[in-house]
Amino acid sequence: MPKQKTHKGIAKRVKTTANGKLKHHKGFHSHILTKKSGNRKRQLRKAKLLSKSYQKRYKKLLHG
């Protein structure tokens, strides 16, 4: 059987941590920032771990 290809769309958006969990950056931080509070914008800067249900699905796309 041929190898399964890495899903490049996911690979560009998600990084793997040392423990094998997946982290991503949050959306809504590129424009229309004037109406968002400073606290909200600060929270959006940080990377976040994916939820368990998405971790399972995205690992399949990344590693086959």
Buried (B, 14 or more C-beta within 10 A) or exposed (E): EEEEEEBEEBEEEBEBEEEEEBEBEEEEBEEEEEEBEEEEEEEBEEEEEBEEEEBEBBBEBBEE
